Amino acid sequence: MGHLLRLTDTSFELQALECDRPVLVEFWASWCPPCKMMEPTLAELAVEYEGRLKVCKINTDQNPHTTMHYKVQGVPTFIVFQAGELSERRVGAQSKGQLVSMLNKVLDRER
């Protein structure tokens, strides 16, 4: 069963950049209402895309190095990494359809 992986500054490189499949990372904060609203959608995506991509979250307040490195200025920010490179980026709450569209675009490139 797919699950959301919680990343840290320490685990980010191994889990997101060195992964053998695309990785969706939500940069979020505990004080952010739109971030909390996105949690069920991300959990659904983790299950629906299991085996094809990894779905992760990283708390911006607790992981400032990664947050600054990717110039995250607003939360939630969604970044898809492919082969260690930033592939897609969206800022602000997204509908499930918007995220599915972005993820399918990325997966189409994989073929």
C-alpha positions as CSV (number, residue, x, y, z in Angstrom):
1,M,0.0,0.0,0.0
2,G,1.4,3.4,-1.0
3,H,2.2,5.9,1.7
4,L,3.5,9.4,2.1
5,L,7.2,9.5,2.9
6,R,8.3,12.3,5.2
7,L,11.6,13.7,4.1
8,T,14.3,15.7,6.0
9,D,17.3,17.7,4.9
10,T,19.3,14.6,5.7
11,S,17.2,12.1,3.8
12,F,16.2,14.3,0.8
13,E,19.1,13.5,-1.5
14,L,18.8,9.7,-1.1
15,Q,14.9,9.6,-1.2
16,A,14.1,12.3,-3.8
17,L,17.2,12.8,-6.0
18,E,18.6,9.3,-6.2
19,C,15.3,7.6,-6.7
20,D,14.9,5.4,-9.8
21,R,11.4,6.8,-10.5
22,P,9.9,10.3,-10.4
23,V,9.3,11.8,-7.0
24,L,6.5,14.3,-6.1
25,V,7.6,16.4,-3.1
26,E,5.2,18.7,-1.2
27,F,7.0,21.5,0.6
28,W,4.6,22.2,3.5
29,A,4.3,23.8,6.9
30,S,2.2,22.8,10.0
31,W,0.7,26.3,10.2
32,C,-0.5,26.3,6.6
33,P,-4.3,25.5,6.2
34,P,-4.0,24.7,2.4
35,C,-1.2,22.2,3.2
36,K,-3.5,20.4,5.7
37,M,-6.2,20.3,3.0
38,M,-3.8,18.6,0.6
39,E,-2.9,15.7,2.9
40,P,-5.8,13.4,1.8
41,T,-5.1,14.1,-1.8
42,L,-1.5,13.3,-1.5
43,A,-2.3,10.1,0.4
44,E,-4.7,9.1,-2.5
45,L,-2.0,9.8,-5.1
46,A,0.6,7.7,-3.1
47,V,-1.7,4.7,-3.4
48,E,-2.8,5.4,-7.0
49,Y,0.7,5.9,-8.3
50,E,2.4,3.2,-6.2
51,G,5.2,1.6,-8.1
52,R,5.3,4.4,-10.7
53,L,6.3,7.3,-8.6
54,K,7.1,8.2,-5.0
55,V,5.0,10.8,-3.1
56,C,6.8,12.7,-0.3
57,K,6.5,15.7,2.0
58,I,9.1,17.9,3.6
59,N,8.3,20.4,6.4
60,T,9.8,23.7,5.4
61,D,10.2,25.0,9.0
62,Q,12.1,21.9,10.1
63,N,14.2,21.6,7.0
64,P,15.5,25.0,6.0
65,H,18.5,23.8,3.9
66,T,16.4,22.0,1.3
67,T,13.7,24.7,1.4
68,M,16.3,27.4,0.6
69,H,18.1,25.3,-2.0
70,Y,14.9,25.0,-4.0
71,K,13.9,28.6,-3.4
72,V,10.6,27.7,-1.8
73,Q,8.9,30.9,-0.9
74,G,5.3,29.8,-0.5
75,V,3.6,26.7,0.8
76,P,2.4,24.4,-0.4
77,T,4.9,24.0,-3.2
78,F,4.9,20.9,-5.3
79,I,8.0,19.8,-7.1
80,V,8.5,16.7,-9.2
81,F,12.0,15.4,-9.5
82,Q,13.1,13.1,-12.3
83,A,16.5,11.5,-12.3
84,G,17.6,14.0,-9.7
85,E,16.5,17.1,-11.6
86,L,13.6,19.4,-11.0
87,S,11.0,18.5,-13.7
88,E,7.8,20.3,-12.7
89,R,6.9,22.9,-10.1
90,R,3.6,24.3,-8.8
91,V,2.9,26.7,-6.0
92,G,-0.3,26.9,-4.0
93,A,-3.0,24.4,-3.3
94,Q,-3.8,22.2,-6.3
95,S,-6.8,20.2,-7.1
96,K,-6.3,16.4,-7.5
97,G,-6.9,16.9,-11.2
98,Q,-4.2,19.5,-11.5
99,L,-1.7,17.2,-9.7
100,V,-2.8,14.2,-11.8
101,S,-2.3,16.2,-14.9
102,M,1.2,17.2,-13.8
103,L,2.2,13.7,-12.8
104,N,0.9,12.1,-16.0
105,K,2.9,14.6,-18.0
106,V,6.0,13.6,-16.1
107,L,5.3,9.9,-16.5
108,D,4.7,10.3,-20.2
109,R,8.2,11.6,-20.5
110,E,9.5,8.4,-18.8
111,R,8.2,6.2,-21.6
